Amino acid sequence: MGKTLDGSGKTSFAIWITGLPASGKSTVTARLSPQLRACHLEVAVLESDVLRKMLPEPPSYDERDREYFYASVAFIGRVLTEHGIAVIFDATANRRTYRDFARKQIPRFIEVYVECPLETCIRRDPKGIYKKALEGNAQHVPGLQTIFEAPENPDVLIHGDGDDPEEAARRVMDVLSARGWVSCGR
């Protein structure tokens, strides 16, 4: 298990990577998790699409179900961090209140914002959600029919339409290192 710079031995923390759908959250997560593991940390990635499918009754995307879903995700993240596992939330969480709730539950928490123009996200659209929304077959897509509240003061800002994902992940690691949450020869 990795050690912190402050000598506490506590290695658990959470990183919430937010941004519009198709902004590059999963790409950054895919680069960040191996960097954390290279520091001998146990890492859990909580990816919203995967978690939704695992619930007995998958929540819808309306406001009420989203609130329930993100509170559940925050709870899972809190439990994992309490057991020494570093958590990466790979989830849009379109309202600040969802992310703020997690921040209140998890003492060691940073927020990473993958900022990307809506037009770029629509052009990428790997899951086809924007296409469905534009055709009238989806009703709650953040950035189109549902508001997306960007973080006001993210700990790390990544430009999803221009930053190199590997370098962006290193910037997240630098923040974790500066806070004394990871130490692995950086």
Protein Blocks (a to p, Z undefined) as FASTA:
>chain_A
ZZdfkonopabdcdddeddehilmmmmmmmmmmmmmmnopacddddfklmmmmpmbacdf
bfklmmmmmmmmmmmmmmmmmnopacddddfklafklmmmmmmmmmbacdddddddfklm
mmnomnommmmmmnopafbbghilpccdddfbdfbdcdfklpafklmmmmmmmmmmmnop
acehZZ
